[in-house]
Amino acid sequence: MESGGIEMKLTVLMDNNTIIDRYFLGEPGVSYLLEVDDRKILFDTGYSDAYLLNGQKMGIHFFDLDAIVLSHSHMDHTWGLEPLIKRFSEEVMEGRQFQQPILVAHPQIFDSKTFFGTEEFGVNVDPQKLAKYMTPQLTREPFWLTDHLVFLGEIPRKNAFEARKSIGKVRVGDMLEDDYSMDDSALCYTGPEGLVIITGCSHAGICNIMEHARAVCGDERVHDVIGGFHLLDPEEEQMNGTAAYFQSRGVKQAHPCHCTDLKSKIELAKWIPVEEVGVGLVLEYT
């Protein structure tokens, strides 16, 4: 990017936690700004406008985004789309312009979902209205956003210890079926030190995601993994399988957050360096 050999910069706009002495808002959700190959990519939008308010404090205005990537449809990752559209609309009303980004996600991103009795747990913006502000690029296949950053598309679920439980229901036609979050995906940055994998919730399984990233990018080295690992009081088989996978693949470090509980972080830290994450954190990769 600008200097010093930095090729990707990742800024945490939203997480469950905030960094000490950084006075930002936190909520159960995810939003990151990635700057790579002279392009700006927003990954997830959290639950509310809090990520926008945090960004404003950081000097980020969101009107020059090249792409918005949604890891999956759940409310804590997508309901911030509505306030972003409001910001775009206000720019036009004030006689200014915004750069219309592409919207990259799985084709099932707009499927209606319910959870814990909610009427809607998925994307709450009509896709036709959304298309007035963003250009949809929906794909099950890997999609390269830049020369070094790829949306992984639909994640193959190959191992026996992850992604075996449904989360709520998804509407298919007139029926509600168990939802296994088939729209769940992630990003991967390819750098000289190896892969940096960026996840939302990892409903597809963090190990499945990492294995797919290695195959898509043709690089077995994993330098870092940041995001939700969906390890919330996991069963022993899943925790042991995850820890063994991280160790066997020689993962250099990890930044688990959002939907990863303390017990799981401590367990992972027995095998690899585990670093803290919170709103305001900036990670730079060569």
N, C-alpha and C positions, 0 to 999 in steps of 0.2 A: 504494500500500500504506500503510505507516504514516505517512510524512511525506516532505517534500522533493520531491514530484512523482515518486517512484519507483513505477512501475506493475508491473514484473516484476523479480524477483531470481532469478538462476541461480547455484547453488552447485555446484562440481565436486566430487563425492564420489569419483569414480574416473576415472583416466586412466593412460596408460602412465608419465607423469611426475608429479613433485610440485613444488610451488613451493619455491624456496630458502628455508631457515630455517623451513619449515612441516613439522613432523615427522609426516607422514601416510604411509600405505601406498599404493604404486602397483602396478598390474599391467596387463597388456595387456587393457584392457576399458574400458567407458564406464558412468558413472552420474551423473546430475545431479538435483538437487532444484530444481524451479521453484515459485516463489511468485508467483501472479498472480491478480488479482481475488478476493483473500481465499481462495484455494484452494491446496492443496499437491499437486503432481504429481511423482511419481518417474518419471524417464525412464531406462529400462534399469537393470540390477542388477549389472553386471559379471560376473566369473567366480566369485567366492567371497563370503565374508562381509566382505571387506576394506572395502567401501563402508559397511557398517554400523558397523564399528569406527571408520572415519574420521568418520562422522556423529556417533557418540557423543562423540568428542573435540570436535566442533563444537557440541554441545548439541542435536543432532537425535535424536529418539527413534522416529520412523516410525510411531507409533500413531495419528496423526491425518491420514493421507494420504487425499485425496479420490479420487485416481486413480493407477494405475500404467500407464505406456505403454511398450510394447516396440517398439523400432525394427525388429527382425527377430529370428529365432530363434537365431542362433548363440550358442555357449556363452559367449563373452566379453561377452555382453550379457544373458543370461538365467539363467545357472546360479546367480546370487545370489538367485533366487526361493526356493530351498529353505531357506537359512538365514533368510530373512525370514519364511517360514511358521513356522519353528521359534520365532522371536521372538514371533509372534502367539500360537502355542500356549502358550508359557510365560506370556504375559500372562494368558490364561484360567486356567491352572493356579494362578496366584498370586491369583486372585479379582479380577483387573482386566479391563477391556474394551479392545478396540481398535476403531477405526472401520474397517468393511469397505469397502475401496476398490473402484472399478470397474477392470477390467483391459482396456485398450484396445490392440488390435493387429489385424493383418490376419488374415483367416480361415484362412490357411495357416500360422499361427504354430506349430501343434503338429505339422506334418509332420515325419516322421523324416528326419534328414539324416546323411550320413557325409562325412568329409573326412580325407585323409592316413591312411586305414585305421582311423579311430576307429569304434567301434560306434555311437556317437551323438554328433553334433555340434550338435544342436538342443536345444530345451527338454527338460530331464531330469525334469520334474515331471508326473505324470499329470494331465491336464486336469480329470478328475472330482474329484480330491483338491484341486486348486487352487481349484476353484469353491466349496469349503467356506469359503475365506478371502477370496475376491475374486469380484466379479460380472463375468463376461466380457462385453465389448462388442466383438465382432469385426466388422470392417467393411472393405469395399473402398472405400467412399465416404468423403469428408471428414467428420470428426466434431468438432464444436465442444465442447471441454471447458469453456471459459469464453467470455465475450463477446469475448475478445481472443486466445485460444489454440486452435489447430485441429490435430487429427491429420489428416495429408494423405491417408491411405488409400493405395490402389494408385497408384504413380507411372507415368504414361505414359512410355514410352521412345522418344523421338522423334529424338534426334540420332544421328549416325553414328559417334561416337567414344567412346561410353560404354556400359557394361553389355553388352558383346558376348561376354564370356567367362564360362563356367560356373565355379562354385566347388563342387567336390565333387559329391555325388549326393543326390537326394531320392527317397524312396520314394513311388511312386504305385501303389496296389494292391499287387500282388506283384512289381512291377518297380522297378528303380533307374534313374532318368533323370538326365541332366545338370541341375544345379541353377543357375538364374539368379536365385535369391533374389527371387522375385516378391513375397514378404512384406515386402521392405524398404521402410520408410516414414520419416517425419520429422514434426517439429512445426514450427509457424510462429506466431510472436507478431506481432500487428498493433499497432503503436504510432504515435504522431504523427510520429516520424522515419523511419518505413518499417518494413519487415519484418525480424524476427530469425528466422532459420531454424536449427533445432536438429536435428542429424543424429546417427545412430549410426555407420554405416559407409559409407553412400551407395553400396551395391551397385547401386542403381537409376541411379546417376550423379548427381554433385553438381549438374551443370547441369540435368539433367532435373528434379531435385527443386526447384531454385530456380524454374524456369520454371513448374512445376505450382503452386508456392506463390503465385507472382504471379497466376496465373489464378484460383485458389481464393479468394484474398483480395481480388482486384480492386485491387491496388496494385503498381505497377511498381518502386517504390523498395525497394532492399535495403540495410538499415542495417548488418546484421552476419550472418555465417554462422559457427556454431560446431559442431564435432564432427569425426568422421572423414570425410575426403573420398575415401577409398579410392584414394589416389595412392601406390602402392608400386612404385617403379621403373616408372612408366607408360611406355607407348610414346610416341614423339614426337608422333604424331597426337593422342593423348588429352591430353597435357600442353599442347600448343599450343592445342588446341580449348578446353580449360578456361580457360587464361589469357586467351584472346581473349574468351570469354564473360563472364568477370568484368569485364574492362575495358569491354566494349560495354554491359553492363547498369549500369554506374556503381556497382558495389558499394562501399560506403563503407569497410568493413574486414572482416577475417576472423580467426577463431580456429581454424585447422586443427589437429587433434590426432589421437591414437589411431593410425589406419591411414593417416597422411599422413607420408611420409618427409621428411628434411631437404632433400634436393635439390628436391623439389616445393614445399616452403614457400619456399625461396629464389627459385624461379622465379616463384611467385605474388607474392612481395614486390616484384618488379620493376614490378608493375602496380597493386597496391593495398596499403594498410597491413596487415601480418600481425602479429598479437599472440600472445604466449606463452600457453600453457594448461598447467595442472597441478592436481593435487589441492589443494584449499584456495582456488583462485581463486573470487572472487565477482564476478559481473557484474551491474550494475544498469542498467535501461533505463527511460526515461520513456515 
